[in-house]
Structure formats: C-alpha cells, structure tokens
Amino acid sequence: MDVAVLVVVVLIVLFAIITVVKSVQIIPQATSAVIERLGKYKNTADPGLAFLVPFVDRIRERIDLREQVVSFPPQPVITQDNLTVNIDTVVYFRVTDPKSAVYEISNYITGVEQITTTTLRNVVGGMTLEETLTSRDQINTKLRGELDDATGRWGIRVERVEIKAIDPPPSIQESMERQMKADREKRATILTAEGQRESAIRSAEGQKQAQILTAEGAKQAAILGAEAERQSRILRAQGERAASYLKAQGEAKAIEKTFAAIKAGRPTPELLAYQYLQTLPEMAKGEANKVWLVPSDFGKALEGFTKMLGAPGEDGVFKYTPTPDDGVRSAPEEDEDSVASWFDTSGDPEIARQVAAATAQANHPVEEPGAPAIARQAPRPELGANDLTPPNGLPTGDWSEEAPPR
C-alpha cells in the first residue's frame, strides 16, 4: 500500500514539473515566438518570459528577427540576345511580421530563393549580354524593388540584392577576351598615333619658334652690323676729313716757315739760280721721263725771276732786296665756324682724346737749330698761354699710334 502511494506521489510531482516547464518559456533576444492555442493562432511572444497554458498553448515556431543572408547557387538565365549566362546572387532580408512568415508561406527561405530566380530571369531577359555585364547596379535595384513587393505579404522585407558573379559561356568568354584584346590594341594604336601627332605638332612648333628666333636674331644682328658699319664709316670719314684739314694746316705752316726762312736768309739771284739748277736733276728722275731738254730761254727765266725778287744796283745788276722788317708777323687765320663740327667726337671719349692728341701734335711748333724764331699763334682767351689747342677747341692729349680709334 505504501509503495502504491509513493508511486502516485512521484507521478504527481513529475506531472507538476512538466506542467511548470510547459507553462513558462524563455524567448531569446531578436527572436519572436508564434503561440497557438488548441491549434489556432493566439499571439506572438516578444523576447523574455512567456507563460503558456499547459496542454492548451504551444509555440508553433520561433522566428529569427535579425537580417539574414541567403546565397543561392548560380542560376542559368537567357539574355535578350539569346545567350545563356550563370548568375550567382546574394539576398539580404529581414522578417518583419512573424505571423505572416509562418502562416502565409510554408518555407519563406525557399520562397525567397524561387522569387529571386524568377525575378532575375525577368530582369536579365530584357537586357543584352553587354548590358548585363555592365549594369549590375541597375539589376540589383530592379531585383530589390520587385522582391520587396513580392515578399511584403509574407512579412519579409528585402534589404538589398547583390550579384556575386555573372559567368557567360566559355566560347563567349573567349570571344569577349579577343574583343577586349582587339579593343585595347585599337586604343593603344590610337594613343600611339595621338602621341606621334602631338609630338610632331610640338616639334613643328619648336622648329617654328626656333626659326622665328633665329630670323629675329639675324635681323637684329644685321641691323646692329649695319648700324656699326654706318657709325664706323661716319667716324672714319670724320677722321679722314679732320686729318686732311690738319694736313692742309701742317702744309700751310710748313710753307709759311719755309717762306719765312727764305726771307730771313736774303738769298742772292746767284743762289736762286744755283738752287734751280740743283732742282733740275730731281725733276728728271721720274720713270716716265725718257728725254729731258733744258729750255733755251733758261737764262731769260732766271732773269725774270731775279727782276721779280731783286732791284738794279749801282752797277746795273739786279740784286735781292729784302722786304723791310717791321717786326709784325701775320698770324694764321682762325678756323671757320663751318668746320668746327668736323672735330666733334663727343660720341666716344677715347676717339675725342686721340683726335685731340693728334691735333695738338700737328699744331706743335717745330724749332730748327739756327733758324730765327717765328711768331707763334696767339692763344685763345679761354686757354692758357702755353696751351696749343687746335682751332676747333678740342682738348689735347698724348698721341699713341698703338691705340687706334675705335
């Protein structure tokens, strides 16, 4: 009897434990439980403790509310240009309504897979192979929109759809590789031609600029050369003109000194005749003189020359009579104003210095031993008494033949 009571007590305790376990359920975070009472939907339990009526309520299914990732195997899809490609997709979705996910579809993951395949074929079927390969973002957007509309009644929201790979047939891949290679070779050829064209244009531009600069340099050089030649000719002409003028002044001074020396020596007609006879052989030394004759009226010429320079004496012979010396010497004439600019070399100080030195050297008086002093040219008011400045007013300086004018 005691054993039977003990068994009954044990059964009652086990029943109580089972009842408690069936009555209290723990729902984890991010999980919802669909509860049925007597086979009919009662409510959806949130995370935490859920109390059930034993043997009356039960949890139909626990739904994961987190975002789920489902990768489907490659699906063969025919494009608009009748080429079959294998497309591998990945779908990111989340269950927003556990009741619809349980009661509206038997297996929502399988449903998402099938609706994805169908929608993908519809989207890709309206595109060519090239559009399919280059429009992944467009395909993803269309797939997400259509899948979200189709799965909304299942309590599922599609977050996004990604295409992992698009694999065309091997023959198409080989053709595409050849096409890509040809296209790259074409672009390389075009770029090479463009580079050669650009290089030729740049080279031509450089040659053009170089020729322009060379011509401009030659032009400037020619202009400068012509200007230098012009200045050189002007300076040379001015120097020659000044030299001729100075030479004429020197010859004039030499003649003046010679004539003064002759007058100071008081030559007799006999001396003049002797000098004339001494000059005749010199006149005959010319290479062009083959025959030289003494004129028959030589005596008459001497007589006329004597009468011109002398006067008859008491014995009837013409003798030289010097001009009375009144002690006055006529100074050489000053230079005219019209020739003053001949000696203007203010453009170059070195040329002015050398021309002035040459002028001073030419105007320097020559004093011969035994010859009487000749009245020198009177100095100008603005110069010193010992300053023999040329008549045109140029400065004096040392003459050097080693330093020709520039």
C-alpha positions as CSV (number, residue, x, y, z in Angstrom):
1,M,0.0,0.0,0.0
2,D,2.8,2.3,0.9
3,V,4.5,1.6,-2.4
4,A,1.4,2.5,-4.4
5,V,1.1,5.8,-2.5
6,L,4.8,6.6,-3.2
7,V,4.4,5.9,-6.9
8,V,1.3,8.1,-7.1
9,V,3.2,10.9,-5.3
10,V,6.1,10.6,-7.7
11,L,3.8,10.8,-10.7
12,I,2.1,13.9,-9.3
13,V,5.5,15.6,-8.8
14,L,6.6,14.7,-12.3
15,F,3.3,16.0,-13.7
16,A,3.7,19.2,-11.8
17,I,7.3,19.7,-13.1
18,I,6.2,19.0,-16.7
19,T,3.3,21.4,-16.3
20,V,5.6,24.2,-15.0
21,V,8.1,23.6,-17.8
22,K,5.4,23.7,-20.3
23,S,3.9,26.9,-18.8
24,V,7.0,29.1,-18.7
25,Q,9.1,29.7,-21.9
26,I,12.1,32.0,-22.3
27,I,12.2,33.8,-25.7
28,P,15.8,35.0,-26.6
29,Q,16.6,38.5,-27.8
30,A,15.9,39.2,-31.6
31,T,13.5,36.2,-31.6
32,S,9.8,36.0,-31.7
33,A,7.6,33.0,-31.0
34,V,4.3,32.3,-32.7
35,I,1.9,30.8,-30.0
36,E,-1.1,28.7,-30.8
37,R,-4.0,27.7,-28.5
38,L,-5.6,24.5,-29.4
39,G,-4.1,24.7,-32.9
40,K,-5.2,28.3,-33.5
41,Y,-3.0,31.4,-33.6
42,K,-3.1,33.1,-30.3
43,N,-0.4,35.8,-30.3
44,T,3.3,36.5,-31.0
45,A,5.5,36.4,-27.9
46,D,8.2,39.1,-27.6
47,P,11.7,38.3,-26.1
48,G,11.6,37.5,-22.4
49,L,9.3,35.2,-20.3
50,A,6.3,33.7,-22.0
51,F,3.6,32.0,-19.9
52,L,1.5,29.3,-21.6
53,V,-1.4,27.2,-20.5
54,P,-0.2,23.7,-20.2
55,F,-1.6,21.2,-22.7
56,V,-3.5,24.1,-24.3
57,D,-1.0,26.6,-25.7
58,R,2.2,25.7,-27.7
59,I,4.8,27.5,-29.6
60,R,4.3,27.0,-33.3
61,E,7.7,28.4,-34.5
62,R,10.5,30.6,-33.3
63,I,11.3,33.3,-35.9
64,D,14.7,35.0,-36.1
65,L,14.2,38.8,-36.5
66,R,17.8,39.5,-37.4
67,E,18.9,40.3,-41.0
68,Q,19.5,37.1,-42.8
69,V,21.9,36.4,-45.7
70,V,21.0,33.7,-48.2
71,S,23.3,32.8,-51.1
72,F,21.7,31.0,-53.9
73,P,23.5,28.7,-56.4
74,P,24.2,30.0,-59.9
75,Q,21.1,30.2,-62.0
76,P,21.1,29.9,-65.8
77,V,19.5,33.0,-67.3
78,I,18.9,33.7,-71.1
79,T,19.7,37.3,-72.1
80,Q,17.9,39.3,-74.8
81,D,20.5,38.3,-77.4
82,N,19.9,34.5,-76.7
83,L,23.0,33.9,-74.7
84,T,22.9,31.8,-71.5
85,V,24.7,33.1,-68.5
86,N,25.0,31.8,-65.0
87,I,24.2,34.4,-62.3
88,D,25.0,33.9,-58.7
89,T,23.0,36.2,-56.3
90,V,23.0,37.0,-52.6
91,V,19.8,38.3,-50.9
92,Y,19.7,40.2,-47.6
93,F,16.3,40.1,-46.0
94,R,14.6,40.6,-42.6
95,V,11.4,39.1,-41.1
96,T,9.2,42.0,-40.1
97,D,5.9,40.0,-39.4
98,P,6.5,36.6,-37.8
99,K,2.8,35.6,-38.1
100,S,2.8,36.2,-41.9
101,A,6.2,34.5,-42.3
102,V,4.6,31.4,-40.6
103,Y,1.1,31.3,-42.0
104,E,1.4,32.9,-45.4
105,I,4.1,30.6,-46.8
106,S,5.3,27.2,-45.7
107,N,9.1,28.0,-46.1
108,Y,9.9,31.6,-46.6
109,I,13.6,31.0,-47.4
110,T,12.7,28.7,-50.3
111,G,10.1,31.2,-51.4
112,V,12.7,34.0,-51.4
113,E,15.0,31.8,-53.4
114,Q,12.4,31.0,-56.0
115,I,11.1,34.5,-56.3
116,T,14.6,35.8,-56.7
117,T,15.3,33.3,-59.6
118,T,12.1,34.2,-61.3
119,T,12.6,38.0,-61.0
120,L,16.2,37.7,-62.0
121,R,15.2,36.0,-65.3
122,N,12.6,38.6,-66.0
123,V,15.1,41.4,-65.4
124,V,18.0,39.9,-67.3
125,G,15.8,38.6,-70.1
126,G,15.2,42.2,-71.3
127,M,18.9,43.1,-71.4
128,T,21.8,42.1,-73.7
129,L,24.9,40.4,-72.5
130,E,26.9,43.6,-72.6
131,E,24.3,45.4,-70.7
132,T,24.1,42.6,-68.2
133,L,27.8,42.7,-67.6
134,T,28.0,46.4,-67.2
135,S,24.7,47.1,-65.4
136,R,25.0,45.3,-62.1
137,D,23.7,48.3,-60.0
138,Q,20.7,48.6,-62.3
139,I,20.0,44.8,-61.9
140,N,20.4,45.0,-58.2
141,T,17.9,47.9,-57.9
142,K,15.3,46.2,-60.0
143,L,15.6,42.9,-58.2
144,R,15.3,44.6,-54.8
145,G,12.2,46.5,-55.8
146,E,10.4,43.6,-57.3
147,L,11.4,41.2,-54.5
148,D,10.3,43.6,-51.8
149,D,6.9,43.9,-53.5
150,A,6.5,40.1,-53.8
151,T,7.7,39.3,-50.3
152,G,5.8,42.0,-48.5
153,R,2.8,39.9,-47.9
154,W,5.0,37.2,-46.4
155,G,6.1,39.6,-43.7
156,I,9.6,39.8,-45.2
157,R,11.5,43.0,-46.2
158,V,14.3,42.6,-48.7
159,E,17.1,44.9,-47.7
160,R,19.3,44.5,-50.8
161,V,20.2,42.1,-53.6
162,E,23.8,41.6,-54.8
163,I,25.0,39.8,-57.8
164,K,28.2,37.9,-57.0
165,A,29.1,36.6,-60.4
166,I,27.9,36.6,-64.0
167,D,29.5,33.7,-65.9
168,P,28.9,33.7,-69.7
169,P,29.6,30.5,-71.7
170,P,33.3,29.6,-72.3
171,S,33.0,30.4,-76.1
172,I,31.6,33.8,-75.3
173,Q,34.3,34.4,-72.7
174,E,36.9,33.6,-75.4
175,S,35.3,35.9,-77.9
176,M,35.0,38.6,-75.3
177,E,38.7,38.3,-74.5
178,R,39.6,38.6,-78.1
179,Q,37.3,41.6,-78.5
180,M,38.8,43.2,-75.4
181,K,42.3,42.5,-76.7
182,A,41.4,44.0,-80.0
183,D,39.8,47.0,-78.4
184,R,42.8,47.5,-76.2
185,E,45.2,47.2,-79.2
186,K,43.0,49.7,-81.0
187,R,43.1,52.1,-78.2
188,A,46.9,51.6,-77.9
189,T,47.3,52.3,-81.6
190,I,45.1,55.4,-81.3
191,L,47.0,56.6,-78.3
192,T,50.3,55.9,-80.1
193,A,49.1,57.8,-83.2
194,E,47.9,60.7,-81.0
195,G,51.2,60.8,-79.2
196,Q,53.1,60.8,-82.5
197,R,50.8,63.5,-83.8
198,E,51.2,65.6,-80.7
199,S,54.9,65.1,-80.8
200,A,55.1,66.1,-84.5
201,I,53.0,69.2,-83.7
202,R,55.2,70.1,-80.7
203,S,58.3,69.5,-82.8
204,A,56.9,71.7,-85.6
205,E,56.0,74.4,-83.1
206,G,59.5,74.2,-81.6
207,Q,61.1,74.4,-85.1
208,K,58.8,77.3,-86.0
209,Q,59.8,79.2,-82.8
210,A,63.4,78.4,-83.3
211,Q,63.3,79.7,-86.9
212,I,61.5,82.8,-85.8
213,L,64.0,83.4,-83.1
214,T,66.9,82.7,-85.5
215,A,65.4,85.1,-88.1
216,E,64.8,87.7,-85.4
217,G,68.4,87.3,-84.2
218,A,69.8,87.5,-87.7
219,K,67.6,90.6,-88.3
220,Q,68.9,92.3,-85.1
221,A,72.5,91.2,-86.0
222,A,72.1,92.7,-89.5
223,I,70.6,95.9,-88.1
224,L,73.4,96.2,-85.5
225,G,76.0,95.3,-88.1
226,A,74.6,97.9,-90.5
227,E,74.5,100.5,-87.7
228,A,78.0,99.7,-86.6
229,E,79.2,99.9,-90.2
230,R,77.4,103.2,-90.6
231,Q,78.9,104.6,-87.4
232,S,82.3,103.2,-88.5
233,R,82.1,104.9,-91.9
234,I,80.9,108.1,-90.3
235,L,83.7,108.1,-87.8
236,R,86.2,107.1,-90.5
237,A,85.0,109.9,-92.8
238,Q,85.1,112.4,-90.0
239,G,88.7,111.2,-89.1
240,E,89.8,111.4,-92.7
241,R,88.2,114.9,-93.1
242,A,89.9,116.1,-89.9
243,A,93.2,114.5,-91.0
244,S,93.0,116.2,-94.4
245,Y,92.2,119.5,-92.7
246,L,95.1,119.1,-90.3
247,K,97.4,118.0,-93.1
248,A,96.5,121.1,-95.0
249,Q,97.1,123.2,-91.9
250,G,100.5,121.5,-91.5
251,E,101.5,122.1,-95.1
252,A,100.4,125.7,-94.8
253,K,102.5,126.1,-91.7
254,A,105.5,124.4,-93.4
255,I,105.2,126.7,-96.4
256,E,104.9,129.6,-94.1
257,K,108.0,128.6,-92.2
258,T,109.9,127.8,-95.4
259,F,109.0,131.2,-96.9
260,A,109.9,132.9,-93.7
261,A,113.3,131.2,-93.6
262,I,114.0,132.2,-97.2
263,K,113.2,135.8,-96.5
264,A,115.3,135.7,-93.4
265,G,118.3,134.3,-95.3
266,R,118.2,137.1,-98.0
267,P,119.2,134.9,-101.0
268,T,121.0,136.4,-104.0
269,P,120.0,135.7,-107.6
270,E,123.0,133.5,-108.0
271,L,121.9,131.4,-105.1
272,L,118.4,131.1,-106.6
273,A,119.8,130.1,-109.9
274,Y,122.1,127.6,-108.2
275,Q,119.1,126.1,-106.4
276,Y,117.1,126.0,-109.6
277,L,119.9,124.1,-111.3
278,Q,120.0,121.7,-108.4
279,T,116.3,121.0,-108.8
280,L,116.5,120.2,-112.4
281,P,118.1,116.7,-112.0
282,E,115.4,115.8,-109.4
283,M,112.8,116.7,-112.0
284,A,114.4,114.4,-114.5
285,K,114.5,111.4,-112.2
286,G,110.9,110.4,-112.9
287,E,110.5,106.9,-114.5
288,A,108.3,108.4,-117.2
289,N,111.0,110.9,-118.3
290,K,113.0,109.4,-121.1
291,V,114.3,112.5,-122.7
292,W,114.8,115.8,-120.8
293,L,115.7,119.1,-122.5
294,V,116.9,122.3,-120.9
295,P,114.8,125.1,-122.2
296,S,116.6,127.6,-124.4
297,D,115.2,130.5,-122.6
298,F,116.6,129.3,-119.3
299,G,118.6,132.5,-118.9
300,K,115.7,134.7,-119.6
301,A,113.6,132.8,-117.0
302,L,116.3,133.4,-114.4
303,E,116.5,137.0,-115.4
304,G,112.8,137.4,-115.0
305,F,112.9,135.6,-111.6
306,T,115.7,137.9,-110.5
307,K,113.9,141.0,-111.6
308,M,110.8,139.9,-109.6
309,L,112.8,139.3,-106.4
310,G,115.5,142.0,-106.7
311,A,116.2,145.6,-107.8
312,P,119.1,147.0,-110.0
313,G,122.1,148.2,-108.1
314,E,124.6,150.9,-109.0
315,D,126.4,148.6,-111.4
316,G,123.1,147.7,-113.1
317,V,123.0,144.2,-111.7
318,F,119.7,143.0,-110.1
319,K,120.2,142.1,-106.5
320,Y,117.8,140.7,-103.8
321,T,116.3,143.4,-101.7
322,P,114.5,142.0,-98.7
323,T,111.2,143.4,-97.5
324,P,111.6,145.9,-94.7
325,D,111.0,144.0,-91.4
326,D,108.5,146.0,-89.4
327,G,108.5,143.3,-86.7
328,V,104.9,142.4,-87.3
329,R,104.0,138.8,-88.2
330,S,100.6,137.9,-89.5
331,A,99.1,135.2,-87.5
332,P,97.4,132.2,-89.3
333,E,93.7,132.6,-89.9
334,E,91.4,131.1,-87.4
335,D,89.3,128.1,-88.3
336,E,85.9,128.9,-89.7
337,D,82.8,128.0,-87.7
338,S,81.6,125.8,-90.5
339,V,84.5,123.3,-89.9
340,A,84.2,123.3,-86.1
341,S,81.9,120.3,-86.2
342,W,84.4,118.3,-88.1
343,F,86.4,117.6,-85.0
344,D,83.4,116.8,-82.8
345,T,83.9,113.3,-81.5
346,S,81.9,113.7,-78.3
347,G,80.2,110.4,-79.1
348,D,83.3,108.4,-77.9
349,P,85.6,110.0,-75.3
350,E,88.5,107.8,-76.5
351,I,88.2,108.9,-80.1
352,A,88.0,112.5,-78.9
353,R,91.1,112.1,-76.8
354,Q,93.1,110.6,-79.6
355,V,92.0,113.1,-82.2
356,A,92.8,115.9,-79.8
357,A,96.3,114.4,-79.2
358,A,96.8,114.2,-83.0
359,T,95.7,117.8,-83.4
360,A,98.0,119.0,-80.6
361,Q,100.9,117.1,-82.1
362,A,100.2,118.6,-85.6
363,N,100.0,122.2,-84.2
364,H,103.1,121.9,-82.1
365,P,105.7,124.4,-83.4
366,V,108.9,123.0,-85.0
367,E,112.0,124.8,-83.8
368,E,115.0,124.2,-86.0
369,P,118.5,125.0,-84.7
370,G,119.9,128.3,-86.1
371,A,116.6,129.3,-87.5
372,P,115.0,132.6,-86.3
373,A,112.1,132.4,-84.0
374,I,108.7,132.7,-85.7
375,A,105.8,134.3,-84.1
376,R,103.5,131.6,-82.8
377,Q,99.8,131.6,-83.0
378,A,98.2,133.7,-80.3
379,P,96.4,131.6,-77.7
380,R,92.7,131.9,-77.3
381,P,91.3,133.9,-74.4
382,E,89.8,130.9,-72.6
383,L,93.1,128.8,-72.8
384,G,96.5,129.2,-71.1
385,A,99.4,130.9,-72.8
386,N,101.2,127.6,-73.3
387,D,98.2,125.6,-74.3
388,L,98.4,124.8,-78.1
389,T,94.8,123.8,-78.5
390,P,93.6,123.2,-82.1
391,P,91.5,126.0,-83.6
392,N,88.3,124.0,-83.2
393,G,88.6,123.8,-79.4
394,L,89.3,120.1,-79.0
395,P,91.1,119.0,-75.8
396,T,94.8,118.0,-76.1
397,G,96.3,114.7,-75.1
398,D,99.2,112.3,-75.7
399,W,99.2,110.7,-79.1
400,S,99.7,107.0,-79.3
401,E,99.9,105.1,-82.5
402,E,99.4,101.8,-80.8
403,A,95.9,102.8,-79.8
404,P,93.9,103.4,-83.0
405,P,90.5,105.0,-82.7
406,R,87.6,102.6,-82.1
